[in-house]
Amino acid sequence: MQAAALTEQKKVEEFRSRIIRDPLHDLIRIDNREILEVMHAPAFQRLRQIRQLGLAFLVYPGAEHSRFIHALGAYHLSICMIEALRKQNNTLFTEAELLAIPLAALCHDIGHGPFSHLFERVTKEFVDDGASHESWTVRILEEQPEISKILEAAGVKQIITEIIKHTYEKLHVQDIISSQLDVDRFDYLCRDSLMTGVKYGDLDLSWLLRTVKVAETSVGGQNRSVLALDARRGMSAVEAYILGRHHMYKHVYYHKTIRSAETMLKKLLTEVVKATRDGKLKDSLTHPVFSSLAKAQVPSLDDYLTINDFVILNMLEQWAQCGVEPVADLARRLRKRDIFAAIVVPEKITSDIQKGHDAIEKTKKFLKEKQLDPDIYYIYDTPQDTAYKDLYHYQRRGKEDEAQDLYCVDGDKVFTLSSRKTFLSELEYIEHRVYVPKEFENEIRGFW
């Protein structure tokens, strides 16, 4: 017992702060042993092999940054936000929360699978529950022995899992990780803008952090503390932030070539699971995760932690030569960057049901004549986003309980951004597209 205590004491004494160079935030400082231990855990290091922007590197060559560096950025911004809020009120956080919040920011994306949200959509086609990256994040925090042990020993495991599940009682604590003003959005918008080379997400971060406060207001009939924006000083900065988000979705996240490549990869992975289920792919040409999905089973945590972007990209080489169609063809196309052409559907088609139906039927008939399965080689896509999803956005969809409004404070008065007339709720983006093999683009474009 004495030897174990001495070993633990030595570990504490040996800890020293670390400095990490970051292209966005410059210096990120690690001043806590638990943060460093989680960072070194294999389940967290795996995020180095998962790109933040999936296949965006096919269009923006600089978009090679990973979920790992984004997680570090969110951690850094959580420290900055805590420090800014404590200058206003030093009693906002308990000692446990001062450790739990940065750890939650660090781990908020630890459950992402290959190509992030794309893999979630594949998984959801075969299993009903447990497909979201939030579900996997909670499983890793609760079940992965190394990380779970670190959080348990620090006494913050329950706080962090409640924050990730959106059930933590103190909303201003949870809001730092997930809200309209969270560190996740602040980091990914700035980081994605920097790494892609576009300028839309170049936010005034320093000023935004200075204008965030904690305010008391009624939420669900109860008086709760929430993160809020200082309306007198911060409205211009938050308007620029939401406008930047709108343009990032329009020009980066929903870029037609990126989106086309992602839908092709989704089709490919779905076909790999089906071919695995039907016994068409040898064990050496699949992965245990796909084998589980083929049986409509949620993969084991151990198997899930072994799959990442680079595993999939390496398997493209083998799939391209496997002789199983359409797996082989889709893999070959992605390897060669032979991305399906995107045809923007004009309003005269989208506003006329019959014209739309005729265009679809002509496209499918044409592909069948070319010996191609329309379910694979014809993709209709409707990328859409509302930059600021206010209360009325959710009410129109019958999902009022899911609303995350942005709270503002002006003196002693607290109000929601939705209650004020601004241009932000009008920032909507929607486009109807058809993706088809590039070699048939001209013929098919004539149908639309």
N, C-alpha and C positions, 0 to 999 in steps of 0.2 A: 504493500500500500504506500509505504514511504517512498519507494523507488518510483512508483507511478506518479506520485505527487511532485517529486523532483523533476521528472521528465516533463510534466505539464507546465511546471514553473519555468523550466528552461525554454520551452516552446514560446511562452509568453514573453520572456526576456529577449529571445532571439528575433522576435518580430520587429521589423522596421518598415517605415512608410515606403511606398513605391510611387514612382512617377511614370505615367504612360503618356507618350506623345500621341496626340490625336489631331488629324487634319482639320477638324471642325472646332473643337474646344481648346486646342493647344495643349495644355497640361491637365491631365486627370490624375488626381492624387488619391491613393489608397491608404487610408490611415487606420484601417480596422482589420484585425486578423481574420475575422469571420468572412469579410468580403473577399479577402485574398484566397482563403480556403475554398470558398464556393467557386471563384474564378478558376482555380486549378483543378476542380473536379472534372473528370472526363465528360460527364453529362452536360457541363457548361462549355467545355472546350469544343464539344461537337458543333457548337454554333458557328465556329470558324468555317465549317464546311457547308453552311447554309447561307446563300446570298440573301441580302436584304430585299433586293428587287427582282428575284427570280431570273427570268430570261431577258431582263432589260438590257443586259450587256450586249445582246445581239444588235441593238440599235444605238445605245449609248455605251461605247467601249469602256468608259471610266466607271461604270456601275458594277464594279466587282466587289463592293464592300459587303461585309457579312453581318449577320444577326449578332455576332459577337461584339463588334465595335459599336453597333447601335445600342446594345444592352449596356455597355460601358458608358455611352453617352447619356442614356436615360438615368443611370446611376449618378453620374456627375451632376446632371441638372436637378435631380432630387435633393442632393446636398445643397446646391445653390438655392433652391426654393425653400428648403427648411431654414437655412440661414437668414434669408430675407424675411420670412414669416416670424421667426423668433426675435428679430429686431423690433417687430411691432408688438409682440406679446411672447414673453419667454416661458409662458406656462401652457402653450398650445399642445405640447407633445410630452409624453412620458419618456423615461429613459429607454424602455423597451421599444417604443415607437421610433425613437431616434436611430435605432439600429434596424428595426423592421422595415421602415420605409425605403432606405437605400437598398436593402436586400431584395425587397419586392420589386423595385425598379430594375435591379440587376437581373432578376429571374423572370420578369414578366413574359418574356418570349421564349423561355427555355423549352417549351413544349412544341415548338414549330417543327414540322416535318419537312421533307425535301421540297424546295420551291414554295415553302410557306403555305399560303392560302390555297394554292393550286392543289396541293396534296390533300388538304382538308376536303376539297370538293370531290376528289377521287374516292376518298375513304367513305364519304357520306353516301355514295352510290351502293355500298355493299354492307355497311353496318349502320344501325339507327342511332346508337348512342356512343358517346366517347370518342367522337371523331374530331372535335374542335381542338385547336391548339391550347385553349384554356383548360380543357379537360386533361390533356397530356401534361400541362404545366403542373396542375394540382397533383397528378399521379407521381410525377418526378419528385416534387417537394415532399410528398407523404411517403412514397414507397422506395425511391432510390436510396439505398442505404447510406452512401457517403454524404450526400447533401442533406438528407433527412437528419442524420446524426449531428451535423454542424448546426442546423437550425434548432434542433431539440436542445442541444447543449447550451445554446445562446438564449433559450427561453422565448424565442420569437416565432416558432413554427406555426402556431395557431393564428397569430396576428397576420402573418404573411398569407396563409392560405385563405383567410377570410377576406383580405384585401383583393386577392386574385379572383375570388368567387363573388365579389361585390356584396358582401354581407357584413362588412365591418361596421360597427355601430357609429363610430366617429367619421362622418362623411368627409370632413376636410382632410383627414388622413388618407382615405380611400381615393379622394379626388386628385391627389397628387399623382397617382398611378393611372387612374382611368376617369376622365371627365372631359369637358370641353376645353380645359386649360391644363391638360396633363403633360408630364415630361416626355411621355412616349411620342405624342404628336409633335411637340416642340423639336425633339431631336430628329425624328425621321424626316420631317419636312425640310429642315435645314441641311441635314446630311445628304438626303437624296438630291436636293438641289445642287449642292456642292459637287457631288460625285458624278452626276449626269452632265454638269456644265450649264444647266439652265439656271435662271435667276429668280424664278417665281417664288421659291421657298426661302429666300434670303430674308429672314424675319429679324425684327429688332428685339432679339432675345433678352438682352440686358434690361431693356426698358419694360418688357412684358413681366419679367420676374420682379421688378421693383413695384409694379402696379397691381400685383395679386395680393389679396387680403383674405382673412377669414371673417365671415359674417354669420350672424344668427338670423335664421328665417324659418318659415313654416314649410316643411317638406312632408307630404303625405299626412297632413294634419298634426304633425309633431314639430316642436321647435328643435331645429338641428343646426349644427355649425357646418358651413360649406365654404369651398373656395369661391372667391368672388373677385371681380375686376373693379378696380378703382375707376369709376366712370368718368371722373373729371380729368384724370391724367392718362388713362390707358385706352380710351375708345379708339383712337386712330391706330394704335399699335395692333389691337385685336382685329380691327377691320382689315388691316394689311395682312395679318396672319390668316384670316379666313379666306380672303381673296387669293392669297398665295396658295392655299390648299386647293381652291377651285381650279386654278391654272395647272397645278401639279397633276391633278387627276386628269384634266383634259389633255395635257401634252406629254405626260410621262406615264402615269399608271395605266391610262386607257389608250395609249398610243396604238394605232391600228396594227402595226407590225408586231409589237410586243404582245398585244392581246391575241393576235392570230397564232403566234408561236406557242403561247400558253394553252390555247384551246387545242392545238395539235398535240402538245405533250400530254394534256389531260386525256385526250382520246387514246393516245398511245398507252398510257399507264392503265387506263380502263381495259383496253384490249389485252394487255399483258396479264391482268388479273383473270380475265375470262379465259385466256389461253391456258393459264395455270390451272384453272378450275377444270377445263376440258381435257387436261393431260397432254396438251400440244407442245408445251415447253418443258424441257428437261429441267431437273433441279438446278443444274449449273447455270441455267438461263433465267432463273427467277430469284426471288429473295423470300425469306421466311415471312416478311410482312405481307407480301402478295399472296403467299400460300394461306395465311390466316384470312385475309379478305376474301379469297376464293371460296372459303368455307363459311363466309358471312360471320366471321369471328373477329372481335377486336384483337389486334396483335398484342403479344406480350410486351411488357415495358422493355425488357432486355433486347428483344428483336427490334423494337421501334428505335432504340437509341443507336442502332448500328446502321441506319439508313439515312442518307443525306444527299445533297445535290451531286456530289462527286461520284457516289456509288451509282446513281442513276445515269450520269453522263458517261461513265465507264461502261455501263451495260448497253448503252446505245450501240457501241461497236459490235457487241455480240448479237444484239437483236437485229441489227441491220443485215446479218448473214444467217439468221436462224431459219429462213425458208417458210416461216409462218406469217401469212398475210392476214390483216393489213399491218401487223406489228413490224415486219421487216421494212415495208415501204415507208411508213411514218418515221421509223428510226433513221432510215437513209436520208430522208428529206431534212430532218432536223440536223443531222450531222453535216450536211452540205449547205445548211442555211437556205434550203429551198422552201421558204415559208409560203403558206397559202396566201394568195392575193386577197386583199380586202376591198370589197365593193360597197361603197356607201349607198344605202337604199334611199332614194329621193322621197320627198314628202308625198308626191303624187301616188306613190305605191303604199307608203305607211298609212295614209289617210283613206285608202280605198281597200276594203277587205277582199273584194273579188280580184282586183289587180294583184294584190299581194299573193293570194292563193294561186293565181295563174302563173306568176313568176316562179313560185316555189315548185309547182308541178312541172314546169318546163325545165327548170334546173335539174330536178331529180331524174326526169326522163332522159335528159342529155347525158348525165353521169352514168346512168344504167347502160346506155348505148355504148359508152366507153368502157364498160365492164368494171365500173367503180361503184362501191356501195354508198348510196347517198347519206346513210346514217353516219358514215365516216368522213366523206369527202365534201359534204355540204354542211356548213355550220352557220346558223343564224345567231347573231350576237347583239345584245342591246346593252352596252355599257352605259351606266347612268349613275350620277352622284349628285347629292345636294350638299353644298359646302358647309352650310350651317343648318343642321337638322333641328329646327326649333320645335316647340311644343305642338304647333299646329301641323307640322309635317307628320308627327306621330298620330295625332288625332285623326287626320284624314285617312290613315291606314288602320285605324282601330287598335293602335298599339300605344296608347297614352302612357301606360305604366313603364314603357321602355325609354321614355323621353329623358334626355340629358340636357337640360337647359343650361344656358350660361348665365350665372348670377352676376349682377352688378351692384355696386354700393356707391351711393352718393351722400356723403355725410352720415346721417343715421338711417337713411332710407335704403332698403334692399329691394331690388326688382329684377325681373328676368329680361334678357335681351329680347325675348319674343314679345314682350309687352310694349316695346318701343318700335316705332316704324323706322326700319332701316332697309338698305338695299341688299343686305346679306342673305335673307331668306329667298331672294330671287335668283341667287347664283346656282342655277341648276344646269347640269350637263347631261344630255342624252343623245345617243346616235344609234341608228339601226345599221347593221353591217352584215354582209354575207362573206364568208371565207370559203374559197374554193382553190383547187390546184392552179398554180400560176400559169401552167401551159394551156389552160382552158379559159383564162380570164376574159379574153376578148369576146368569145362566143357567149359565155354566160352573162357578161355585162349587158349584152343586148336584150336579155330577158327582163332586166331591171331598169 
